[in-house]
Amino acid sequence: MSETSALYADYDAWKGWGEPFRWNAEEGRYYAAELGRDPAGLDILEIGFGSGAFLGWARDKGARVMGAEITPASVAAAQTAQIPLVAPDFEAHGALAENSLDAVVAFDVFEHLDPATIPAKLAAIARALRPGGLLVLRYPNGQSPFGLDPLHADATHIVALSRAKIDQYAAGTGLRTIRYGATARVSSGSVARDAVRALRYILRGLHARFIRFVYATDVELAPVVTQVMVRQGEIEGNAR
């Protein structure tokens, strides 16, 4: 077993994931904000679904869901829950049918990938998405000093990412970025907790404006970012 495979063997225990495919109200509000559309009736694939909270939410809201994972515990949980599985290296096997999906979601996944595989994976996703379909990516912000903590907090993270890199990897696939920035901010359901968060967001905003002014840059400084891409009409013939 390789060092990487050994790390993933007990990954769920290390992450402390709870009961598979369960979600709470705050998570539901977050997923709705990041997806940006009603999941009911949509065909959705989550890559690296982990504990399955997003898939559980999307399924409960009426979506037809499927997942891709490499961790043994997550795969077994999906089989028990009768959630269809797709090969994690679907780009190498043509496992995704063309124009078959309305959304593909990958929360905290692409930083785990070998950079050489990312262009092919994005091209396969683009082919699988219907025109107007969405790809939602969340990853540690490789252009921010505050992204170093989430980037280096996991030994399985192997690449630093940014909007510029993802756009470059996706060149010729028919995917276009329509939203990029800090992850969605939603209510926790607690007045006290939300008040503390609001104060932090205000202070972060002031701090970010100061840093951007001093360094004459407009780079996003959030530790973790979300990048949403849309599949445009026809995919270019030179897509990788």
Sequence and secondary structure as in RCSB ss.txt:
>XXXX:A:sequence
MSETSALYADYDAWKGWGEPFRWNAEEGRYYAAELGRDPAGLDILEIGFGSGAFLGWARDKGARVMGAEITPASV
AAAQTAQIPLVAPDFEAHGALAENSLDAVVAFDVFEHLDPATIPAKLAAIARALRPGGLLVLRYPNGQSPFGLDP
LHADATHIVALSRAKIDQYAAGTGLRTIRYGATARVSSGSVARDAVRALRYILRGLHARFIRFVYATDVELAPVV
TQVMVRQGEIEGNAR
>XXXX:A:secstr
  HHHHHHHTHHHHHT  STT   HHHHHHHHHHH S  TT EEEEES TT HHHHHHHHTT EEEEE   HHHH
HHHHHTT  B  TTHHHHT S TT EEEEEEES GGGS GGGHHHHHHHHHHHEEEEEEEEEEEEBTTSGGGHHH
HTS TT    B HHHHHHHTTTTTEEEEEEEE      S HHHHHHHHHHHHHHHHHHHHHHHHHT      SEE
EEEEEE SS  TT  
